[in-house]
């Protein structure tokens, strides 16, 4: 675009001492209703309820902190309002304290401060936030601050932006990159950025929960980072809420075992 010459790029693989991440793709509720944040289903009470049940179940078994990301502030506010009416918020608060990111910077800073305090004193907490928001950019939830990250839906960018339209037009005209391909790549990159907040070191571990049936599609899976793909198998690609809960329990039990250097998978 600015006539810069391409530079040489090098890819560095991620080395893990043990299988310390547990990626899960939750595609349906226990009632078999598909879970997705697609615009057509945003007012579907069954989907909203299942999202709430997923968080409620996870809050009962995952220690310390759980960070949740929604696709937008409007969608998050809509879901929280429905969860209040359905009594889900009260059920979650029996397990952990609940904090919410807002569009006000000072309120969000206070929520984040209290979230950290709740995790550090052993009470545990849930932080509801937004992909592409303040919390998703540059804040690490290492160790007990982020034992589980839940991505509710696929965070597609707002497509009516004039800047985005110009970028898409340029990519199509000059590089023959389809609009849908770029939007999917961008959304999966942000989803990976959000869930990647859970593991920030070789001794850390965490659960990465992708709660949308579209994550199980091959075109979406291929756009996730290799270090996430390599820790996925067919058994985690099409889970119900109950199945994801059982796998989470199994993973947490494994992580609670003593970690011996002799069992290291890689040298770091």
N, C-alpha and C positions, 0 to 999 in steps of 0.2 A: 504493500500500500504506500509506503514511504520510500520505496526503492532501496531498502536495506538489503545487503547481501546475506544469504542464509549462513548460519554458523554450524559447526559440527556439534551434534548432540550425542550424548552418551547416556545409556540407561543403567541405573544401579538397582540391583534386586534387593529386596528386603529380607534380612536374615533373622529368623526367630529361633531362640534357644529351645522352645517347645511350642506345641500348638496352643498358643495363649489367646487366640481369638475364636469366637464361636459365631459365625454368620448364620442367620436364620432368615428364610423367606416365608413369611406367614401370609397365605393367600386366602384363607377363609376362616370363618368363625366355627365354633363347635356345632352350630346349626347348619353348617355347610354353605352359608351365604357368602359369596365372594367379597373380599375386602379390597376396596380401591378408592382413591380420591378423585377419580374422573368427575368432570363437571356434572355429568348426567346423574351421578349417584350422591352428590354432595348433601342432598336433603333426605337421603334414605336412612331412616331411623335404625334399621337393622345393621347397616354398616357402621354408623356412629356408635351404636351400642356395643358392637363387637370390638371396635377400637378401644372403647372404655374397659371392656372385660379383659382385653389383652393387657392393658396397663395395670389394671387392678390385680390380675394374677401375677404379673411380674413383680409388682411392688410387694407382694406377700412372700416371695422367695428370694429375690435378689437383695443382697446386703448393701448398705450404704447408699450411694447415689445412682439415680436413673435420670438420664437426660432424654427428652423427647423433642423431636423436630417436626413441625407441620409445614405445609407448603406455602402458607401465607398467614398474615395476621387475621384477616377476615375469616378464613377457614378455621383457624384455631379458636377464635372467639365464638364462632357458631357451635363448634363441638363442645367447648367448655360449658356453654349455656345449656346444651342438651344434656350433658353429663350431670349438671346440677339438678335438672328436672328428674332425671332417672335415678338419682341417688348414688351415682357412681363416684362422684367427688367425695362424698362422705365415706364411702368404703375405702377409697385410696388413702384418705387422711387417717384412717385407723392403722394403716401400716407405716406411712411416712408423711412428713410435712410436705406441703405443696407450694411451689413458687412459680410465678408466671412472668415471662418476658413481655414487656409492653413497648410501644413506640416511643415512650418517654425515657431518655437516657438515665436520668437520676433514679427513676423507679426500677429500671432494669438493674442498675448497679447495686441498689439496695437488696433486690431479690437475689442477685448472685451472691452477695456477701452473706446473707442469711442462709442460703443454700449450702455454702461452704461450711458455715458454722454448724449446721444441722448434721452434715456428714462427718465432721471432725469430732463431734461430741457423741457419736454413736447412735443418734436418733434416726438418721437416714432421711433422705428427701427425694422429691421428684421435681424436676425443673422442666416446665413446658416452654418451648421456644420455637423460633421460626428459622427455617433454612433461608439463607441469604440475609438473615438478620444480624443484630449486633453480636449475639452470643456465638453464632456459628463461625464468625470470622476471628480467628486468632486466639481464642480462649481454649486452653487445654484442660480436659477433665481426667487427669491421670490418677491411677490407683483407685482409692476409695471414692473419689469424686465422680467417677463414671464407670461403674461396674457394668452398666447396660445402657446402650443408646438405641432408641426406637425411632425409626424414620416412618412417620405416618404419611404415606403417599409419595409420589415422585415430584420433586420440586422443579417443575418446568418454569422457565422465565416468562414474565409478562410480555406477550408477543405484540402488543399494540404500541410499544415504544418506537419512536421514529429512529432513534439510534440503532436499535436492534434490527429494524426493517432494512436500514441502509447496510448494515453489516451482512445480513443474510443475502441481500441482493448482490453485494460485492463477492461473497464467497461462491454464490451460484454462477455469476458471470465469469469470474476469473479462475476458479478452481473446480467448478462443476460439483460443488458440495450441495447436496439437497438440503432444503430447509429442515425437513423432519430429522435428517441425520444429525445436523448440527445441534438442534434443540434437544434431541435425546442424549447426545454426547455431553452437552452442557449440564443437563439435569442429573445425569448419572455421576458426573464429576462432583457436583455439589452434594449429592447424596453420600458419596464416598468421603467427601471432606467432613460431613457431619458425623457419620458413624466412626470415622477415624479418630475422633476426639477421645475415644474410649481407651485406646492403647497408645501410650506415649513413651514406652521404654521397654527394654528386654525383660524386665522383671514384672511388667504390668500384664494384666489380662482383662478381658471384657467380652460381653455379648453384643453383637451387632444385629439388630432385628429390623428387617425390611418388611414393613407391613403394607403390602399392596400386591395384588396378583400379577401385575405387569412386570414386577421385578424378576419373575420366573421365566419370562420370555427370553429366547436366545439373543435377540438383538439388544436387549437391555443388559443381560449378563456379560456379554462380550465387552461392554463399555465400562465395566467395573475394573478397578486396578487389579493387576495380576496377583498381588499379595492377598487380596480378598478371594479371588476366584480359586486360587490354589488351596484354600481352606474350605472350599465348598465341595459337596458331593450330592448325588441325586437324592439322598435321604433328607436333605434340608431345603429342597427347592419348592416343595408344595405342602406346607404344613398347616394344620389347623392350630387353633390357640392351645388346645390341650397337648398336642404333640410338641409344640414349641416349648411349653412349660416343662415337659418331661426331659427334653434335651438340655434345657437350661439347668435343671437340677443335676443332671448327670455331669455336665461341664463344670459346674461350681464344685461338685464333690471332687472331681479330678484336680481342680486347681487348689483345693484345700490340702492335698497331700504334700508331704515334704518334697522339695525340688532338689534333686541331686545333680551335681555337675556331670557325673558319669552318664546321665540320661539325656544330656544336651543333644539336640538334633544338629545344631550348627555351632561353629566357632565364631564368636562375634569379636 
